[in-house]
Amino acid sequence: MCFDYQERLAWIRRVEQMEKELKEAEERKMQARAAAPAKPKMPEAGAAREEPVPA
């Protein structure tokens, strides 16, 4: 397989652009998580609850 110089440069630029877009998307995702209000953790559905036992 023989690529000429211009094809290699174009491929490198595409890869760099995809990496840049991926990095920006990850940063936006992290910012969205940081900006979202923290939700209280709900107990698991199968978790046992402690209830008072009548004496």
mmCIF file as gemmi writes it, N, C-alpha and C atoms, coordinates in Angstrom:
data_model
loop_
_atom_site.group_PDB
_atom_site.id
_atom_site.type_symbol
_atom_site.label_atom_id
_atom_site.label_alt_id
_atom_site.label_comp_id
_atom_site.label_asym_id
_atom_site.label_entity_id
_atom_site.label_seq_id
_atom_site.pdbx_PDB_ins_code
_atom_site.Cartn_x
_atom_site.Cartn_y
_atom_site.Cartn_z
_atom_site.occupancy
_atom_site.B_iso_or_equiv
_atom_site.pdbx_formal_charge
_atom_site.auth_seq_id
_atom_site.auth_asym_id
_atom_site.pdbx_PDB_model_num
ATOM 1 N N . MET Axp A 1 ? 0.839 -1.165 0 1 0 ? 1 A 1
ATOM 2 C CA . MET Axp A 1 ? 0 0 0 1 0 ? 1 A 1
ATOM 3 C C . MET Axp A 1 ? 0.893 1.239 0 1 0 ? 1 A 1
ATOM 4 N N . CYS Axp A 2 ? 0.686 2.08 -0.939 1 0 ? 2 A 1
ATOM 5 C CA . CYS Axp A 2 ? 1.555 3.239 -1.062 1 0 ? 2 A 1
ATOM 6 C C . CYS Axp A 2 ? 0.717 4.512 -1.044 1 0 ? 2 A 1
ATOM 7 N N . PHE Axp A 3 ? 0.897 5.302 -0.012 1 0 ? 3 A 1
ATOM 8 C CA . PHE Axp A 3 ? 0.189 6.567 0.094 1 0 ? 3 A 1
ATOM 9 C C . PHE Axp A 3 ? 1.149 7.687 -0.269 1 0 ? 3 A 1
ATOM 10 N N . ASP Axp A 4 ? 0.628 8.702 -0.895 1 0 ? 4 A 1
ATOM 11 C CA . ASP Axp A 4 ? 1.513 9.83 -1.146 1 0 ? 4 A 1
ATOM 12 C C . ASP Axp A 4 ? 1.485 10.765 0.063 1 0 ? 4 A 1
ATOM 13 N N . TYR Axp A 5 ? 2.361 11.728 0.047 1 0 ? 5 A 1
ATOM 14 C CA . TYR Axp A 5 ? 2.576 12.62 1.189 1 0 ? 5 A 1
ATOM 15 C C . TYR Axp A 5 ? 1.295 13.36 1.578 1 0 ? 5 A 1
ATOM 16 N N . GLN Axp A 6 ? 0.564 13.861 0.6 1 0 ? 6 A 1
ATOM 17 C CA . GLN Axp A 6 ? -0.65 14.64 0.879 1 0 ? 6 A 1
ATOM 18 C C . GLN Axp A 6 ? -1.732 13.766 1.528 1 0 ? 6 A 1
ATOM 19 N N . GLU Axp A 7 ? -1.857 12.521 1.085 1 0 ? 7 A 1
ATOM 20 C CA . GLU Axp A 7 ? -2.841 11.619 1.681 1 0 ? 7 A 1
ATOM 21 C C . GLU Axp A 7 ? -2.496 11.334 3.141 1 0 ? 7 A 1
ATOM 22 N N . ARG Axp A 8 ? -1.204 11.145 3.431 1 0 ? 8 A 1
ATOM 23 C CA . ARG Axp A 8 ? -0.792 10.911 4.816 1 0 ? 8 A 1
ATOM 24 C C . ARG Axp A 8 ? -1.075 12.12 5.69 1 0 ? 8 A 1
ATOM 25 N N . LEU Axp A 9 ? -0.785 13.307 5.17 1 0 ? 9 A 1
ATOM 26 C CA . LEU Axp A 9 ? -1.071 14.527 5.935 1 0 ? 9 A 1
ATOM 27 C C . LEU Axp A 9 ? -2.566 14.672 6.2 1 0 ? 9 A 1
ATOM 28 N N . ALA Axp A 10 ? -3.382 14.391 5.203 1 0 ? 10 A 1
ATOM 29 C CA . ALA Axp A 10 ? -4.827 14.491 5.374 1 0 ? 10 A 1
ATOM 30 C C . ALA Axp A 10 ? -5.31 13.493 6.42 1 0 ? 10 A 1
ATOM 31 N N . TRP Axp A 11 ? -4.771 12.289 6.409 1 0 ? 11 A 1
ATOM 32 C CA . TRP Axp A 11 ? -5.154 11.268 7.384 1 0 ? 11 A 1
ATOM 33 C C . TRP Axp A 11 ? -4.757 11.699 8.793 1 0 ? 11 A 1
ATOM 34 N N . ILE Axp A 12 ? -3.545 12.222 8.939 1 0 ? 12 A 1
ATOM 35 C CA . ILE Axp A 12 ? -3.077 12.686 10.246 1 0 ? 12 A 1
ATOM 36 C C . ILE Axp A 12 ? -3.969 13.812 10.758 1 0 ? 12 A 1
ATOM 37 N N . ARG Axp A 13 ? -4.333 14.729 9.895 1 0 ? 13 A 1
ATOM 38 C CA . ARG Axp A 13 ? -5.217 15.838 10.305 1 0 ? 13 A 1
ATOM 39 C C . ARG Axp A 13 ? -6.581 15.327 10.739 1 0 ? 13 A 1
ATOM 40 N N . ARG Axp A 14 ? -7.128 14.337 10.02 1 0 ? 14 A 1
ATOM 41 C CA . ARG Axp A 14 ? -8.427 13.773 10.413 1 0 ? 14 A 1
ATOM 42 C C . ARG Axp A 14 ? -8.343 13.124 11.792 1 0 ? 14 A 1
ATOM 43 N N . VAL Axp A 15 ? -7.274 12.374 12.034 1 0 ? 15 A 1
ATOM 44 C CA . VAL Axp A 15 ? -7.091 11.709 13.321 1 0 ? 15 A 1
ATOM 45 C C . VAL Axp A 15 ? -6.957 12.747 14.432 1 0 ? 15 A 1
ATOM 46 N N . GLU Axp A 16 ? -6.161 13.789 14.193 1 0 ? 16 A 1
ATOM 47 C CA . GLU Axp A 16 ? -5.991 14.838 15.192 1 0 ? 16 A 1
ATOM 48 C C . GLU Axp A 16 ? -7.318 15.548 15.478 1 0 ? 16 A 1
ATOM 49 N N . GLN Axp A 17 ? -8.111 15.784 14.44 1 0 ? 17 A 1
ATOM 50 C CA . GLN Axp A 17 ? -9.411 16.439 14.619 1 0 ? 17 A 1
ATOM 51 C C . GLN Axp A 17 ? -10.35 15.547 15.437 1 0 ? 17 A 1
ATOM 52 N N . MET Axp A 18 ? -10.352 14.242 15.151 1 0 ? 18 A 1
ATOM 53 C CA . MET Axp A 18 ? -11.201 13.332 15.921 1 0 ? 18 A 1
ATOM 54 C C . MET Axp A 18 ? -10.774 13.286 17.388 1 0 ? 18 A 1
ATOM 55 N N . GLU Axp A 19 ? -9.461 13.275 17.638 1 0 ? 19 A 1
ATOM 56 C CA . GLU Axp A 19 ? -8.974 13.281 19.017 1 0 ? 19 A 1
ATOM 57 C C . GLU Axp A 19 ? -9.386 14.56 19.732 1 0 ? 19 A 1
ATOM 58 N N . LYS Axp A 20 ? -9.3 15.692 19.034 1 0 ? 20 A 1
ATOM 59 C CA . LYS Axp A 20 ? -9.69 16.981 19.617 1 0 ? 20 A 1
ATOM 60 C C . LYS Axp A 20 ? -11.182 16.979 19.959 1 0 ? 20 A 1
ATOM 61 N N . GLU Axp A 21 ? -12.008 16.492 19.036 1 0 ? 21 A 1
ATOM 62 C CA . GLU Axp A 21 ? -13.453 16.445 19.283 1 0 ? 21 A 1
ATOM 63 C C . GLU Axp A 21 ? -13.788 15.521 20.446 1 0 ? 21 A 1
ATOM 64 N N . LEU Axp A 22 ? -13.093 14.387 20.538 1 0 ? 22 A 1
ATOM 65 C CA . LEU Axp A 22 ? -13.315 13.455 21.637 1 0 ? 22 A 1
ATOM 66 C C . LEU Axp A 22 ? -12.947 14.097 22.971 1 0 ? 22 A 1
ATOM 67 N N . LYS Axp A 23 ? -11.821 14.786 23.01 1 0 ? 23 A 1
ATOM 68 C CA . LYS Axp A 23 ? -11.383 15.443 24.233 1 0 ? 23 A 1
ATOM 69 C C . LYS Axp A 23 ? -12.391 16.522 24.651 1 0 ? 23 A 1
ATOM 70 N N . GLU Axp A 24 ? -12.884 17.314 23.691 1 0 ? 24 A 1
ATOM 71 C CA . GLU Axp A 24 ? -13.867 18.35 23.993 1 0 ? 24 A 1
ATOM 72 C C . GLU Axp A 24 ? -15.168 17.736 24.511 1 0 ? 24 A 1
ATOM 73 N N . ALA Axp A 25 ? -15.587 16.625 23.917 1 0 ? 25 A 1
ATOM 74 C CA . ALA Axp A 25 ? -16.81 15.962 24.358 1 0 ? 25 A 1
ATOM 75 C C . ALA Axp A 25 ? -16.654 15.443 25.782 1 0 ? 25 A 1
ATOM 76 N N . GLU Axp A 26 ? -15.485 14.888 26.101 1 0 ? 26 A 1
ATOM 77 C CA . GLU Axp A 26 ? -15.246 14.396 27.461 1 0 ? 26 A 1
ATOM 78 C C . GLU Axp A 26 ? -15.249 15.547 28.465 1 0 ? 26 A 1
ATOM 79 N N . GLU Axp A 27 ? -14.664 16.697 28.078 1 0 ? 27 A 1
ATOM 80 C CA . GLU Axp A 27 ? -14.656 17.857 28.965 1 0 ? 27 A 1
ATOM 81 C C . GLU Axp A 27 ? -16.075 18.363 29.208 1 0 ? 27 A 1
ATOM 82 N N . ARG Axp A 28 ? -16.892 18.417 28.149 1 0 ? 28 A 1
ATOM 83 C CA . ARG Axp A 28 ? -18.289 18.858 28.316 1 0 ? 28 A 1
ATOM 84 C C . ARG Axp A 28 ? -19.052 17.895 29.216 1 0 ? 28 A 1
ATOM 85 N N . LYS Axp A 29 ? -18.787 16.603 29.075 1 0 ? 29 A 1
ATOM 86 C CA . LYS Axp A 29 ? -19.457 15.597 29.895 1 0 ? 29 A 1
ATOM 87 C C . LYS Axp A 29 ? -19.091 15.781 31.363 1 0 ? 29 A 1
ATOM 88 N N . MET Axp A 30 ? -17.802 16.018 31.638 1 0 ? 30 A 1
ATOM 89 C CA . MET Axp A 30 ? -17.358 16.226 33.013 1 0 ? 30 A 1
ATOM 90 C C . MET Axp A 30 ? -17.961 17.511 33.593 1 0 ? 30 A 1
ATOM 91 N N . GLN Axp A 31 ? -18.056 18.562 32.791 1 0 ? 31 A 1
ATOM 92 C CA . GLN Axp A 31 ? -18.647 19.815 33.248 1 0 ? 31 A 1
ATOM 93 C C . GLN Axp A 31 ? -20.128 19.618 33.542 1 0 ? 31 A 1
ATOM 94 N N . ALA Axp A 32 ? -20.809 18.856 32.723 1 0 ? 32 A 1
ATOM 95 C CA . ALA Axp A 32 ? -22.231 18.608 32.942 1 0 ? 32 A 1
ATOM 96 C C . ALA Axp A 32 ? -22.44 17.823 34.234 1 0 ? 32 A 1
ATOM 97 N N . ARG Axp A 33 ? -21.566 16.856 34.489 1 0 ? 33 A 1
ATOM 98 C CA . ARG Axp A 33 ? -21.677 16.086 35.726 1 0 ? 33 A 1
ATOM 99 C C . ARG Axp A 33 ? -21.43 16.978 36.937 1 0 ? 33 A 1
ATOM 100 N N . ALA Axp A 34 ? -20.453 17.883 36.838 1 0 ? 34 A 1
ATOM 101 C CA . ALA Axp A 34 ? -20.119 18.762 37.951 1 0 ? 34 A 1
ATOM 102 C C . ALA Axp A 34 ? -21.244 19.776 38.185 1 0 ? 34 A 1
ATOM 103 N N . ALA Axp A 35 ? -21.911 20.208 37.126 1 0 ? 35 A 1
ATOM 104 C CA . ALA Axp A 35 ? -22.959 21.217 37.242 1 0 ? 35 A 1
ATOM 105 C C . ALA Axp A 35 ? -24.29 20.614 37.69 1 0 ? 35 A 1
ATOM 106 N N . ALA Axp A 36 ? -24.479 19.328 37.466 1 0 ? 36 A 1
ATOM 107 C CA . ALA Axp A 36 ? -25.742 18.677 37.837 1 0 ? 36 A 1
ATOM 108 C C . ALA Axp A 36 ? -25.84 18.571 39.359 1 0 ? 36 A 1
ATOM 109 N N . PRO Axp A 37 ? -27.037 18.822 39.903 1 0 ? 37 A 1
ATOM 110 C CA . PRO Axp A 37 ? -27.18 18.678 41.35 1 0 ? 37 A 1
ATOM 111 C C . PRO Axp A 37 ? -26.991 17.224 41.777 1 0 ? 37 A 1
ATOM 112 N N . ALA Axp A 38 ? -26.391 17.053 42.923 1 0 ? 38 A 1
ATOM 113 C CA . ALA Axp A 38 ? -26.152 15.703 43.422 1 0 ? 38 A 1
ATOM 114 C C . ALA Axp A 38 ? -27.474 15.072 43.848 1 0 ? 38 A 1
ATOM 115 N N . LYS Axp A 39 ? -27.72 13.871 43.389 1 0 ? 39 A 1
ATOM 116 C CA . LYS Axp A 39 ? -28.94 13.161 43.754 1 0 ? 39 A 1
ATOM 117 C C . LYS Axp A 39 ? -28.659 12.302 44.978 1 0 ? 39 A 1
ATOM 118 N N . PRO Axp A 40 ? -29.576 12.293 45.928 1 0 ? 40 A 1
ATOM 119 C CA . PRO Axp A 40 ? -29.353 11.403 47.076 1 0 ? 40 A 1
ATOM 120 C C . PRO Axp A 40 ? -29.423 9.95 46.618 1 0 ? 40 A 1
ATOM 121 N N . LYS Axp A 41 ? -28.589 9.136 47.195 1 0 ? 41 A 1
ATOM 122 C CA . LYS Axp A 41 ? -28.579 7.722 46.799 1 0 ? 41 A 1
ATOM 123 C C . LYS Axp A 41 ? -29.812 7.033 47.357 1 0 ? 41 A 1
ATOM 124 N N . MET Axp A 42 ? -30.449 6.29 46.492 1 0 ? 42 A 1
ATOM 125 C CA . MET Axp A 42 ? -31.631 5.537 46.892 1 0 ? 42 A 1
ATOM 126 C C . MET Axp A 42 ? -31.172 4.153 47.329 1 0 ? 42 A 1
ATOM 127 N N . PRO Axp A 43 ? -31.81 3.596 48.359 1 0 ? 43 A 1
ATOM 128 C CA . PRO Axp A 43 ? -31.432 2.234 48.755 1 0 ? 43 A 1
ATOM 129 C C . PRO Axp A 43 ? -31.774 1.258 47.634 1 0 ? 43 A 1
ATOM 130 N N . GLU Axp A 44 ? -31.03 0.189 47.575 1 0 ? 44 A 1
ATOM 131 C CA . GLU Axp A 44 ? -31.268 -0.806 46.537 1 0 ? 44 A 1
ATOM 132 C C . GLU Axp A 44 ? -32.62 -1.478 46.755 1 0 ? 44 A 1
ATOM 133 N N . ALA Axp A 45 ? -33.227 -1.929 45.69 1 0 ? 45 A 1
ATOM 134 C CA . ALA Axp A 45 ? -34.554 -2.529 45.771 1 0 ? 45 A 1
ATOM 135 C C . ALA Axp A 45 ? -34.546 -3.795 46.632 1 0 ? 45 A 1
ATOM 136 N N . GLY Axp A 46 ? -33.468 -4.561 46.586 1 0 ? 46 A 1
ATOM 137 C CA . GLY Axp A 46 ? -33.408 -5.817 47.315 1 0 ? 46 A 1
ATOM 138 C C . GLY Axp A 46 ? -32.857 -5.66 48.725 1 0 ? 46 A 1
ATOM 139 N N . ALA Axp A 47 ? -32.51 -4.431 49.109 1 0 ? 47 A 1
ATOM 140 C CA . ALA Axp A 47 ? -31.898 -4.221 50.424 1 0 ? 47 A 1
ATOM 141 C C . ALA Axp A 47 ? -32.945 -4.38 51.535 1 0 ? 47 A 1
ATOM 142 N N . ALA Axp A 48 ? -32.54 -5.003 52.62 1 0 ? 48 A 1
ATOM 143 C CA . ALA Axp A 48 ? -33.447 -5.207 53.761 1 0 ? 48 A 1
ATOM 144 C C . ALA Axp A 48 ? -33.528 -3.917 54.577 1 0 ? 48 A 1
ATOM 145 N N . ARG Axp A 49 ? -34.737 -3.6 55.055 1 0 ? 49 A 1
ATOM 146 C CA . ARG Axp A 49 ? -34.925 -2.413 55.891 1 0 ? 49 A 1
ATOM 147 C C . ARG Axp A 49 ? -35.058 -2.835 57.34 1 0 ? 49 A 1
ATOM 148 N N . GLU Axp A 50 ? -34.549 -1.975 58.209 1 0 ? 50 A 1
ATOM 149 C CA . GLU Axp A 50 ? -34.71 -2.245 59.633 1 0 ? 50 A 1
ATOM 150 C C . GLU Axp A 50 ? -36.026 -1.648 60.085 1 0 ? 50 A 1
ATOM 151 N N . GLU Axp A 51 ? -36.842 -2.455 60.694 1 0 ? 51 A 1
ATOM 152 C CA . GLU Axp A 51 ? -38.129 -1.988 61.232 1 0 ? 51 A 1
ATOM 153 C C . GLU Axp A 51 ? -38.217 -2.347 62.686 1 0 ? 51 A 1
ATOM 154 N N . PRO Axp A 52 ? -38.817 -1.48 63.499 1 0 ? 52 A 1
ATOM 155 C CA . PRO Axp A 52 ? -38.934 -1.801 64.915 1 0 ? 52 A 1
ATOM 156 C C . PRO Axp A 52 ? -39.842 -3.013 65.143 1 0 ? 52 A 1
ATOM 157 N N . VAL Axp A 53 ? -39.451 -3.828 66.095 1 0 ? 53 A 1
ATOM 158 C CA . VAL Axp A 53 ? -40.231 -5.018 66.422 1 0 ? 53 A 1
ATOM 159 C C . VAL Axp A 53 ? -41.127 -4.688 67.622 1 0 ? 53 A 1
ATOM 160 N N . PRO Axp A 54 ? -42.424 -4.917 67.518 1 0 ? 54 A 1
ATOM 161 C CA . PRO Axp A 54 ? -43.286 -4.634 68.678 1 0 ? 54 A 1
ATOM 162 C C . PRO Axp A 54 ? -42.935 -5.54 69.854 1 0 ? 54 A 1
ATOM 163 N N . ALA Axp A 55 ? -42.904 -4.916 71.053 1 0 ? 55 A 1
ATOM 164 C CA . ALA Axp A 55 ? -42.499 -5.698 72.239 1 0 ? 55 A 1
ATOM 165 C C . ALA Axp A 55 ? -43.665 -6.312 72.932 1 0 ? 55 A 1
